[in-house]
């Protein structure tokens, strides 16, 4: 939210100083050229700053670059308004500048509203009904978006196409922290393998997290129940019938020391086109970390990892939610 006011202030300061030091007649060609030069120079500088952020490891943001430009336009409108004799024209440009600033705040306000929904929607965790909901997730490898196929809650599901990499993962970074009354963690997932993607041997369930680190874990498969009816299922293309993929659902608390052994993990075996309703029981979550108990009052992240998916794989995920213990049951750790 600070980008637009910052660049508006820089633009106004530069224009006022130049006009004070080298006055030009309002509306003259030299005055207009100077106004345009200042605006373009500051806008290019803002883009270069965003590019530099990408080079040093921070994420460059198109939204921030646009906010910089709108701030520059707002200041330019206010500066021009100061030279007008017509009160109607002056107020119109002042209002236009305020609208430019307001436009830059719409996105952050939506993000703040979405952050508040993380707590208010619980035990629903993710249903992907709005595009901004996807921003809660970090996808370290692959493309993502929303789809109307394989929907089990609402009108949209998540479509994730992981890269052909050892351990692509998607991690929910914003989640309600207090899971004291959670009985199960549940979600619906369908894997779609495109033609040729399922050829080859069965995938081996190695493990990592949403970072680039990796370590090998032995594979253990826990039973899952059959999936509920889904809308608009995507038919899989021809695949090798016995080809399976291993997906690992992780629940991570604030006290974790690593992302491999000090977390709760639930293993799911998927076949192309077969919907799975995944159920991660409470006690399995609590007993998940190797040398301690998971703290259900301080949950930090939920992660889905697929091991060595190969090319042409798509995952449809929906209705990630928790079920709660019946009221009146005594609290457990």
C-alpha positions, 0 to 999 in steps of 0.5 A: 500500500505504500508504493503509490503514496511513496512515488506520488510524494517523490513525483510531487517533490521533484516537480515542485523543486524544479518549478521553484528552481527553474520556473516555467510558464504553466502549460508551455511546451517546456513545462509539459516536456518536463512533466513528462520527463519526470513522470517517465524517469520515475516510472522507469526507476520504479521498474528497475527497482523491482527488477533489482529485487528479483536479482537479489532474491526478493520477488519482483512484483508487477502489482508494485510496478503498477502502483508506482505508476498510479502514484506518479499519475496521481501526483501529476494530476495534482500538480497540474490541478495546482495551475488551473484557474477553473475550480471545476477543473482543479477539483476534477483533477484532484479527485482523479488523483485520489482515484489513482491512489485508491486503485492501488489500495484495492488489492491490499484491502482484498488481501487483508479481507482474505487473511481475516477469512482464514480464521472466520472460515475455519474449519473450512481451510481451502475451497478456491472459490476466489482467485486471491485464495490461491495466494495463500499457497506457495508453489515451488514448482509448477503452474496453478490456477482454478478449474471447474472440473472435479469440484466437490465444494462450491464452484471451483477447485485448484488445478496444479500442474507440477513440474517434472521434478523430484519433489514438487510441493504446494504449501498453505502458508496461512492457516488457522493455528488452533486445531485443538478440536480438530478430529480429522483433516480431509480433502478431495484430490484427483490426479490426471495423467496426460498421454504418455505420462503414466508410462514407466515404473511405479513412483517411489515415495521419497519426501521433501517439503516446499523448499528445495531440500530433499531426503528419503523416507520409506513409503507407507500407505494408509487407507483412504475412503472412496471419494464423494461424487464430483462435478464435471470430472476430467476423463484421463487419457490412456495410461498404464493401468498399474501406474501409481503416484505417491502424494504426501499430506503434511501438517507442520506446527510452529515447533518443527525442527525440519520438514522431513521427520519433525512433521505429521505425514499422511501417504496417499496412493493415486491412480490417474482419474480415480478421485480420492477423499483423503482423511488424515486422522487426529491421532496420526497427526499428533504422533507424526513427528519422530521424537515428540507430539505435534502441537495442535494449538500451534499449527503453522502450515499444511503441505501437499507433495508429490514424488517424482510426478513425471511430465504431463501430470495435473492435480485437482484439489478441493474441499480442504477442511477439518472436521471437529470433535463433537461439542462436550468432548474433553480437550486433548493435546 
